Amino acid sequence: MSMNKNTVLAWATFIMLLMGFILIGLGMYRYADIAGWGFASVGVGFLANAWVFNALKGRV
Protein backbone atom coordinates (compact mmCIF):
# COMPACT_ATOMS: atom_id res chain seq x y z
CA MET A 1 0.00 0.00 0.00
CA SER A 2 1.54 3.25 -1.12
CA MET A 3 0.95 6.15 1.22
CA ASN A 4 1.33 9.61 -0.24
CA LYS A 5 1.16 12.86 1.70
CA ASN A 6 -2.63 13.13 1.47
CA THR A 7 -3.09 9.61 2.83
CA VAL A 8 -0.78 10.37 5.74
CA LEU A 9 -2.71 13.56 6.52
CA ALA A 10 -6.00 11.68 6.27
CA TRP A 11 -4.84 9.05 8.78
CA ALA A 12 -3.44 11.73 11.09
CA THR A 13 -6.76 13.59 10.92
CA PHE A 14 -8.70 10.42 11.74
CA ILE A 15 -6.46 9.52 14.67
CA MET A 16 -6.59 13.05 16.07
CA LEU A 17 -10.39 13.15 15.77
CA LEU A 18 -10.61 9.83 17.56
CA MET A 19 -8.29 10.94 20.36
CA GLY A 20 -10.11 14.28 20.67
CA PHE A 21 -13.47 12.61 21.16
CA ILE A 22 -11.97 10.10 23.60
CA LEU A 23 -10.43 12.89 25.68
CA ILE A 24 -13.67 14.89 25.69
CA GLY A 25 -15.54 11.75 26.74
CA LEU A 26 -13.05 11.12 29.54
CA GLY A 27 -13.50 14.69 30.72
CA MET A 28 -17.28 14.36 30.70
CA TYR A 29 -17.75 10.90 32.19
CA ARG A 30 -14.63 9.61 33.92
CA TYR A 31 -13.26 12.75 35.55
CA ALA A 32 -16.23 14.81 36.66
CA ASP A 33 -14.15 17.02 38.94
CA ILE A 34 -11.81 19.85 37.94
CA ALA A 35 -9.46 17.48 36.06
CA GLY A 36 -12.26 16.89 33.55
CA TRP A 37 -11.93 20.47 32.34
CA GLY A 38 -8.31 19.79 31.43
CA PHE A 39 -9.13 16.59 29.57
CA ALA A 40 -11.96 18.29 27.68
CA SER A 41 -9.86 21.32 26.72
CA VAL A 42 -7.04 19.11 25.43
CA GLY A 43 -9.66 17.16 23.45
CA VAL A 44 -10.91 20.38 21.87
CA GLY A 45 -7.30 21.20 20.98
CA PHE A 46 -6.98 17.82 19.26
CA LEU A 47 -10.14 18.56 17.27
CA ALA A 48 -8.76 21.94 16.22
CA ASN A 49 -5.50 20.33 15.10
CA ALA A 50 -7.43 17.70 13.15
CA TRP A 51 -9.34 20.49 11.42
CA VAL A 52 -6.06 22.09 10.34
CA PHE A 53 -4.70 18.76 9.08
CA ASN A 54 -7.89 18.21 7.10
CA ALA A 55 -7.55 21.68 5.55
CA LEU A 56 -3.95 20.92 4.53
CA LYS A 57 -4.88 17.87 2.46
CA GLY A 58 -4.16 18.63 -1.20
CA ARG A 59 -2.21 21.82 -0.42
CA VAL A 60 1.02 20.46 1.01
HTML snippet that shows the backbone in 3Dmol.js (N, CA, C, O; Angstrom):
<script src="https://3Dmol.org/build/3Dmol-min.js"></script>
<div id="view" style="width:600px;height:400px;position:relative"></div>
<script>
const pdb = `
ATOM      1  N   MET A   1       0.843  -1.174   0.000  1.00  0.00           N
ATOM      2  CA  MET A   1       0.000   0.000   0.000  1.00  0.00           C
ATOM      3  C   MET A   1       0.886   1.233   0.000  1.00  0.00           C
ATOM      4  O   MET A   1       1.683   1.439   0.916  1.00  0.00           O
ATOM      5  N   SER A   2       0.746   2.032  -1.009  1.00  0.00           N
ATOM      6  CA  SER A   2       1.541   3.248  -1.118  1.00  0.00           C
ATOM      7  C   SER A   2       0.822   4.396  -0.413  1.00  0.00           C
ATOM      8  O   SER A   2      -0.343   4.687  -0.684  1.00  0.00           O
ATOM      9  N   MET A   3       1.543   5.031   0.490  1.00  0.00           N
ATOM     10  CA  MET A   3       0.949   6.154   1.223  1.00  0.00           C
ATOM     11  C   MET A   3       1.599   7.456   0.759  1.00  0.00           C
ATOM     12  O   MET A   3       2.790   7.677   0.980  1.00  0.00           O
ATOM     13  N   ASN A   4       0.817   8.306   0.122  1.00  0.00           N
ATOM     14  CA  ASN A   4       1.330   9.615  -0.245  1.00  0.00           C
ATOM     15  C   ASN A   4       1.010  10.610   0.868  1.00  0.00           C
ATOM     16  O   ASN A   4       0.484  10.235   1.917  1.00  0.00           O
ATOM     17  N   LYS A   5       1.329  11.869   0.630  1.00  0.00           N
ATOM     18  CA  LYS A   5       1.164  12.860   1.702  1.00  0.00           C
ATOM     19  C   LYS A   5      -0.297  13.071   2.090  1.00  0.00           C
ATOM     20  O   LYS A   5      -0.590  13.343   3.254  1.00  0.00           O
ATOM     21  N   ASN A   6      -1.215  12.951   1.135  1.00  0.00           N
ATOM     22  CA  ASN A   6      -2.626  13.127   1.473  1.00  0.00           C
ATOM     23  C   ASN A   6      -3.153  11.961   2.303  1.00  0.00           C
ATOM     24  O   ASN A   6      -3.997  12.154   3.179  1.00  0.00           O
ATOM     25  N   THR A   7      -2.664  10.757   2.033  1.00  0.00           N
ATOM     26  CA  THR A   7      -3.087   9.612   2.829  1.00  0.00           C
ATOM     27  C   THR A   7      -2.569   9.722   4.258  1.00  0.00           C
ATOM     28  O   THR A   7      -3.279   9.391   5.208  1.00  0.00           O
ATOM     29  N   VAL A   8      -1.336  10.184   4.407  1.00  0.00           N
ATOM     30  CA  VAL A   8      -0.780  10.370   5.745  1.00  0.00           C
ATOM     31  C   VAL A   8      -1.573  11.418   6.507  1.00  0.00           C
ATOM     32  O   VAL A   8      -1.880  11.225   7.683  1.00  0.00           O
ATOM     33  N   LEU A   9      -1.910  12.526   5.854  1.00  0.00           N
ATOM     34  CA  LEU A   9      -2.706  13.561   6.518  1.00  0.00           C
ATOM     35  C   LEU A   9      -4.110  13.060   6.848  1.00  0.00           C
ATOM     36  O   LEU A   9      -4.674  13.436   7.876  1.00  0.00           O
ATOM     37  N   ALA A  10      -4.673  12.225   5.995  1.00  0.00           N
ATOM     38  CA  ALA A  10      -6.002  11.676   6.275  1.00  0.00           C
ATOM     39  C   ALA A  10      -5.964  10.770   7.503  1.00  0.00           C
ATOM     40  O   ALA A  10      -6.851  10.845   8.354  1.00  0.00           O
ATOM     41  N   TRP A  11      -4.950   9.917   7.601  1.00  0.00           N
ATOM     42  CA  TRP A  11      -4.836   9.049   8.778  1.00  0.00           C
ATOM     43  C   TRP A  11      -4.564   9.869  10.036  1.00  0.00           C
ATOM     44  O   TRP A  11      -5.116   9.580  11.098  1.00  0.00           O
ATOM     45  N   ALA A  12      -3.721  10.881   9.922  1.00  0.00           N
ATOM     46  CA  ALA A  12      -3.442  11.731  11.085  1.00  0.00           C
ATOM     47  C   ALA A  12      -4.704  12.460  11.534  1.00  0.00           C
ATOM     48  O   ALA A  12      -4.949  12.596  12.732  1.00  0.00           O
ATOM     49  N   THR A  13      -5.497  12.923  10.587  1.00  0.00           N
ATOM     50  CA  THR A  13      -6.759  13.590  10.924  1.00  0.00           C
ATOM     51  C   THR A  13      -7.700  12.628  11.636  1.00  0.00           C
ATOM     52  O   THR A  13      -8.317  12.986  12.639  1.00  0.00           O
ATOM     53  N   PHE A  14      -7.810  11.409  11.121  1.00  0.00           N
ATOM     54  CA  PHE A  14      -8.697  10.422  11.738  1.00  0.00           C
ATOM     55  C   PHE A  14      -8.260  10.080  13.157  1.00  0.00           C
ATOM     56  O   PHE A  14      -9.087  10.010  14.066  1.00  0.00           O
ATOM     57  N   ILE A  15      -6.962   9.869  13.344  1.00  0.00           N
ATOM     58  CA  ILE A  15      -6.457   9.517  14.674  1.00  0.00           C
ATOM     59  C   ILE A  15      -6.645  10.678  15.645  1.00  0.00           C
ATOM     60  O   ILE A  15      -6.991  10.463  16.807  1.00  0.00           O
ATOM     61  N   MET A  16      -6.421  11.905  15.180  1.00  0.00           N
ATOM     62  CA  MET A  16      -6.591  13.048  16.068  1.00  0.00           C
ATOM     63  C   MET A  16      -8.055  13.280  16.413  1.00  0.00           C
ATOM     64  O   MET A  16      -8.369  13.663  17.540  1.00  0.00           O
ATOM     65  N   LEU A  17      -8.956  13.054  15.458  1.00  0.00           N
ATOM     66  CA  LEU A  17     -10.387  13.152  15.769  1.00  0.00           C
ATOM     67  C   LEU A  17     -10.782  12.118  16.815  1.00  0.00           C
ATOM     68  O   LEU A  17     -11.493  12.424  17.773  1.00  0.00           O
ATOM     69  N   LEU A  18     -10.313  10.894  16.618  1.00  0.00           N
ATOM     70  CA  LEU A  18     -10.614   9.827  17.564  1.00  0.00           C
ATOM     71  C   LEU A  18     -10.104  10.168  18.965  1.00  0.00           C
ATOM     72  O   LEU A  18     -10.841  10.042  19.943  1.00  0.00           O
ATOM     73  N   MET A  19      -8.867  10.591  19.059  1.00  0.00           N
ATOM     74  CA  MET A  19      -8.295  10.936  20.362  1.00  0.00           C
ATOM     75  C   MET A  19      -9.006  12.148  20.977  1.00  0.00           C
ATOM     76  O   MET A  19      -9.208  12.195  22.190  1.00  0.00           O
ATOM     77  N   GLY A  20      -9.381  13.118  20.155  1.00  0.00           N
ATOM     78  CA  GLY A  20     -10.105  14.280  20.667  1.00  0.00           C
ATOM     79  C   GLY A  20     -11.424  13.899  21.298  1.00  0.00           C
ATOM     80  O   GLY A  20     -11.761  14.365  22.387  1.00  0.00           O
ATOM     81  N   PHE A  21     -12.182  13.035  20.603  1.00  0.00           N
ATOM     82  CA  PHE A  21     -13.465  12.613  21.157  1.00  0.00           C
ATOM     83  C   PHE A  21     -13.287  11.737  22.392  1.00  0.00           C
ATOM     84  O   PHE A  21     -14.090  11.811  23.323  1.00  0.00           O
ATOM     85  N   ILE A  22     -12.243  10.908  22.410  1.00  0.00           N
ATOM     86  CA  ILE A  22     -11.969  10.095  23.602  1.00  0.00           C
ATOM     87  C   ILE A  22     -11.633  10.988  24.790  1.00  0.00           C
ATOM     88  O   ILE A  22     -12.126  10.760  25.895  1.00  0.00           O
ATOM     89  N   LEU A  23     -10.801  11.998  24.574  1.00  0.00           N
ATOM     90  CA  LEU A  23     -10.432  12.890  25.683  1.00  0.00           C
ATOM     91  C   LEU A  23     -11.622  13.706  26.172  1.00  0.00           C
ATOM     92  O   LEU A  23     -11.768  13.921  27.376  1.00  0.00           O
ATOM     93  N   ILE A  24     -12.468  14.160  25.263  1.00  0.00           N
ATOM     94  CA  ILE A  24     -13.667  14.893  25.690  1.00  0.00           C
ATOM     95  C   ILE A  24     -14.592  13.959  26.470  1.00  0.00           C
ATOM     96  O   ILE A  24     -15.179  14.360  27.476  1.00  0.00           O
ATOM     97  N   GLY A  25     -14.719  12.725  26.010  1.00  0.00           N
ATOM     98  CA  GLY A  25     -15.539  11.750  26.736  1.00  0.00           C
ATOM     99  C   GLY A  25     -14.984  11.452  28.115  1.00  0.00           C
ATOM    100  O   GLY A  25     -15.741  11.332  29.079  1.00  0.00           O
ATOM    101  N   LEU A  26     -13.660  11.332  28.218  1.00  0.00           N
ATOM    102  CA  LEU A  26     -13.048  11.124  29.535  1.00  0.00           C
ATOM    103  C   LEU A  26     -13.326  12.309  30.455  1.00  0.00           C
ATOM    104  O   LEU A  26     -13.624  12.132  31.636  1.00  0.00           O
ATOM    105  N   GLY A  27     -13.227  13.505  29.911  1.00  0.00           N
ATOM    106  CA  GLY A  27     -13.500  14.688  30.719  1.00  0.00           C
ATOM    107  C   GLY A  27     -14.941  14.776  31.174  1.00  0.00           C
ATOM    108  O   GLY A  27     -15.225  15.288  32.257  1.00  0.00           O
ATOM    109  N   MET A  28     -15.862  14.272  30.345  1.00  0.00           N
ATOM    110  CA  MET A  28     -17.279  14.356  30.696  1.00  0.00           C
ATOM    111  C   MET A  28     -17.702  13.259  31.664  1.00  0.00           C
ATOM    112  O   MET A  28     -18.467  13.512  32.595  1.00  0.00           O
ATOM    113  N   TYR A  29     -17.204  12.035  31.448  1.00  0.00           N
ATOM    114  CA  TYR A  29     -17.750  10.900  32.188  1.00  0.00           C
ATOM    115  C   TYR A  29     -16.821  10.345  33.257  1.00  0.00           C
ATOM    116  O   TYR A  29     -17.276   9.994  34.345  1.00  0.00           O
ATOM    117  N   ARG A  30     -15.543  10.259  32.970  1.00  0.00           N
ATOM    118  CA  ARG A  30     -14.631   9.609  33.918  1.00  0.00           C
ATOM    119  C   ARG A  30     -14.161  10.578  35.003  1.00  0.00           C
ATOM    120  O   ARG A  30     -14.143  10.234  36.185  1.00  0.00           O
ATOM    121  N   TYR A  31     -13.787  11.768  34.603  1.00  0.00           N
ATOM    122  CA  TYR A  31     -13.263  12.755  35.548  1.00  0.00           C
ATOM    123  C   TYR A  31     -14.246  13.913  35.639  1.00  0.00           C
ATOM    124  O   TYR A  31     -14.140  14.893  34.901  1.00  0.00           O
ATOM    125  N   ALA A  32     -15.185  13.792  36.533  1.00  0.00           N
ATOM    126  CA  ALA A  32     -16.229  14.812  36.658  1.00  0.00           C
ATOM    127  C   ALA A  32     -15.774  16.002  37.495  1.00  0.00           C
ATOM    128  O   ALA A  32     -16.483  17.006  37.572  1.00  0.00           O
ATOM    129  N   ASP A  33     -14.613  15.906  38.117  1.00  0.00           N
ATOM    130  CA  ASP A  33     -14.145  17.017  38.941  1.00  0.00           C
ATOM    131  C   ASP A  33     -13.375  18.009  38.065  1.00  0.00           C
ATOM    132  O   ASP A  33     -13.587  18.059  36.853  1.00  0.00           O
ATOM    133  N   ILE A  34     -12.510  18.775  38.655  1.00  0.00           N
ATOM    134  CA  ILE A  34     -11.811  19.845  37.936  1.00  0.00           C
ATOM    135  C   ILE A  34     -10.848  19.300  36.888  1.00  0.00           C
ATOM    136  O   ILE A  34     -10.543  19.998  35.921  1.00  0.00           O
ATOM    137  N   ALA A  35     -10.361  18.070  37.054  1.00  0.00           N
ATOM    138  CA  ALA A  35      -9.457  17.484  36.055  1.00  0.00           C
ATOM    139  C   ALA A  35     -10.177  17.244  34.739  1.00  0.00           C
ATOM    140  O   ALA A  35      -9.535  17.208  33.690  1.00  0.00           O
ATOM    141  N   GLY A  36     -11.483  17.081  34.767  1.00  0.00           N
ATOM    142  CA  GLY A  36     -12.261  16.890  33.547  1.00  0.00           C
ATOM    143  C   GLY A  36     -12.180  18.075  32.615  1.00  0.00           C
ATOM    144  O   GLY A  36     -12.211  17.914  31.395  1.00  0.00           O
ATOM    145  N   TRP A  37     -12.074  19.274  33.183  1.00  0.00           N
ATOM    146  CA  TRP A  37     -11.933  20.471  32.341  1.00  0.00           C
ATOM    147  C   TRP A  37     -10.644  20.412  31.534  1.00  0.00           C
ATOM    148  O   TRP A  37     -10.619  20.812  30.371  1.00  0.00           O
ATOM    149  N   GLY A  38      -9.579  19.918  32.143  1.00  0.00           N
ATOM    150  CA  GLY A  38      -8.309  19.793  31.429  1.00  0.00           C
ATOM    151  C   GLY A  38      -8.386  18.776  30.310  1.00  0.00           C
ATOM    152  O   GLY A  38      -7.913  19.026  29.201  1.00  0.00           O
ATOM    153  N   PHE A  39      -8.986  17.619  30.601  1.00  0.00           N
ATOM    154  CA  PHE A  39      -9.133  16.594  29.571  1.00  0.00           C
ATOM    155  C   PHE A  39      -9.977  17.113  28.415  1.00  0.00           C
ATOM    156  O   PHE A  39      -9.637  16.903  27.250  1.00  0.00           O
ATOM    157  N   ALA A  40     -11.075  17.790  28.733  1.00  0.00           N
ATOM    158  CA  ALA A  40     -11.961  18.290  27.680  1.00  0.00           C
ATOM    159  C   ALA A  40     -11.289  19.379  26.851  1.00  0.00           C
ATOM    160  O   ALA A  40     -11.469  19.421  25.634  1.00  0.00           O
ATOM    161  N   SER A  41     -10.520  20.257  27.484  1.00  0.00           N
ATOM    162  CA  SER A  41      -9.863  21.317  26.723  1.00  0.00           C
ATOM    163  C   SER A  41      -8.763  20.764  25.821  1.00  0.00           C
ATOM    164  O   SER A  41      -8.568  21.257  24.710  1.00  0.00           O
ATOM    165  N   VAL A  42      -8.047  19.752  26.285  1.00  0.00           N
ATOM    166  CA  VAL A  42      -7.044  19.108  25.428  1.00  0.00           C
ATOM    167  C   VAL A  42      -7.743  18.391  24.267  1.00  0.00           C
ATOM    168  O   VAL A  42      -7.231  18.390  23.148  1.00  0.00           O
ATOM    169  N   GLY A  43      -8.894  17.788  24.521  1.00  0.00           N
ATOM    170  CA  GLY A  43      -9.661  17.158  23.451  1.00  0.00           C
ATOM    171  C   GLY A  43     -10.109  18.147  22.403  1.00  0.00           C
ATOM    172  O   GLY A  43     -10.072  17.845  21.210  1.00  0.00           O
ATOM    173  N   VAL A  44     -10.533  19.331  22.829  1.00  0.00           N
ATOM    174  CA  VAL A  44     -10.915  20.378  21.874  1.00  0.00           C
ATOM    175  C   VAL A  44      -9.698  20.821  21.068  1.00  0.00           C
ATOM    176  O   VAL A  44      -9.817  21.112  19.878  1.00  0.00           O
ATOM    177  N   GLY A  45      -8.534  20.873  21.701  1.00  0.00           N
ATOM    178  CA  GLY A  45      -7.304  21.198  20.984  1.00  0.00           C
ATOM    179  C   GLY A  45      -6.971  20.156  19.926  1.00  0.00           C
ATOM    180  O   GLY A  45      -6.520  20.500  18.834  1.00  0.00           O
ATOM    181  N   PHE A  46      -7.193  18.884  20.246  1.00  0.00           N
ATOM    182  CA  PHE A  46      -6.978  17.824  19.264  1.00  0.00           C
ATOM    183  C   PHE A  46      -7.925  17.992  18.083  1.00  0.00           C
ATOM    184  O   PHE A  46      -7.523  17.803  16.935  1.00  0.00           O
ATOM    185  N   LEU A  47      -9.189  18.348  18.355  1.00  0.00           N
ATOM    186  CA  LEU A  47     -10.145  18.559  17.266  1.00  0.00           C
ATOM    187  C   LEU A  47      -9.735  19.738  16.390  1.00  0.00           C
ATOM    188  O   LEU A  47      -9.890  19.683  15.170  1.00  0.00           O
ATOM    189  N   ALA A  48      -9.214  20.800  16.996  1.00  0.00           N
ATOM    190  CA  ALA A  48      -8.759  21.941  16.221  1.00  0.00           C
ATOM    191  C   ALA A  48      -7.558  21.573  15.345  1.00  0.00           C
ATOM    192  O   ALA A  48      -7.474  21.999  14.193  1.00  0.00           O
ATOM    193  N   ASN A  49      -6.640  20.791  15.887  1.00  0.00           N
ATOM    194  CA  ASN A  49      -5.498  20.329  15.100  1.00  0.00           C
ATOM    195  C   ASN A  49      -5.944  19.429  13.955  1.00  0.00           C
ATOM    196  O   ASN A  49      -5.403  19.520  12.852  1.00  0.00           O
ATOM    197  N   ALA A  50      -6.913  18.571  14.200  1.00  0.00           N
ATOM    198  CA  ALA A  50      -7.425  17.698  13.146  1.00  0.00           C
ATOM    199  C   ALA A  50      -8.071  18.523  12.039  1.00  0.00           C
ATOM    200  O   ALA A  50      -7.970  18.173  10.862  1.00  0.00           O
ATOM    201  N   TRP A  51      -8.726  19.601  12.406  1.00  0.00           N
ATOM    202  CA  TRP A  51      -9.343  20.488  11.419  1.00  0.00           C
ATOM    203  C   TRP A  51      -8.270  21.104  10.521  1.00  0.00           C
ATOM    204  O   TRP A  51      -8.450  21.198   9.307  1.00  0.00           O
ATOM    205  N   VAL A  52      -7.168  21.518  11.114  1.00  0.00           N
ATOM    206  CA  VAL A  52      -6.063  22.088  10.342  1.00  0.00           C
ATOM    207  C   VAL A  52      -5.462  21.030   9.427  1.00  0.00           C
ATOM    208  O   VAL A  52      -5.187  21.315   8.261  1.00  0.00           O
ATOM    209  N   PHE A  53      -5.253  19.818   9.926  1.00  0.00           N
ATOM    210  CA  PHE A  53      -4.703  18.756   9.083  1.00  0.00           C
ATOM    211  C   PHE A  53      -5.633  18.460   7.917  1.00  0.00           C
ATOM    212  O   PHE A  53      -5.169  18.235   6.799  1.00  0.00           O
ATOM    213  N   ASN A  54      -6.930  18.457   8.160  1.00  0.00           N
ATOM    214  CA  ASN A  54      -7.892  18.211   7.095  1.00  0.00           C
ATOM    215  C   ASN A  54      -7.833  19.329   6.050  1.00  0.00           C
ATOM    216  O   ASN A  54      -7.968  19.066   4.855  1.00  0.00           O
ATOM    217  N   ALA A  55      -7.635  20.556   6.489  1.00  0.00           N
ATOM    218  CA  ALA A  55      -7.552  21.677   5.552  1.00  0.00           C
ATOM    219  C   ALA A  55      -6.256  21.631   4.731  1.00  0.00           C
ATOM    220  O   ALA A  55      -6.208  22.180   3.631  1.00  0.00           O
ATOM    221  N   LEU A  56      -5.226  20.993   5.246  1.00  0.00           N
ATOM    222  CA  LEU A  56      -3.951  20.922   4.532  1.00  0.00           C
ATOM    223  C   LEU A  56      -3.937  19.872   3.439  1.00  0.00           C
ATOM    224  O   LEU A  56      -3.075  19.911   2.561  1.00  0.00           O
ATOM    225  N   LYS A  57      -4.877  18.930   3.473  1.00  0.00           N
ATOM    226  CA  LYS A  57      -4.881  17.874   2.456  1.00  0.00           C
ATOM    227  C   LYS A  57      -5.016  18.507   1.066  1.00  0.00           C
ATOM    228  O   LYS A  57      -5.902  19.329   0.832  1.00  0.00           O
ATOM    229  N   GLY A  58      -4.132  18.115   0.156  1.00  0.00           N
ATOM    230  CA  GLY A  58      -4.156  18.629  -1.203  1.00  0.00           C
ATOM    231  C   GLY A  58      -3.370  19.906  -1.392  1.00  0.00           C
ATOM    232  O   GLY A  58      -3.142  20.315  -2.531  1.00  0.00           O
ATOM    233  N   ARG A  59      -2.946  20.558  -0.311  1.00  0.00           N
ATOM    234  CA  ARG A  59      -2.208  21.820  -0.421  1.00  0.00           C
ATOM    235  C   ARG A  59      -0.739  21.677  -0.104  1.00  0.00           C
ATOM    236  O   ARG A  59       0.069  22.521  -0.489  1.00  0.00           O
ATOM    237  N   VAL A  60      -0.388  20.619   0.593  1.00  0.00           N
ATOM    238  CA  VAL A  60       1.021  20.455   1.010  1.00  0.00           C
ATOM    239  C   VAL A  60       1.768  19.696  -0.056  1.00  0.00           C
ATOM    240  O   VAL A  60       2.965  19.447   0.089  1.00  0.00           O
TER     241      VAL A  60
END
`;
const viewer = $3Dmol.createViewer("view");
viewer.addModel(pdb, "pdb");
viewer.setStyle({}, {cartoon: {color: "spectrum"}});
viewer.zoomTo();
viewer.render();
</script>
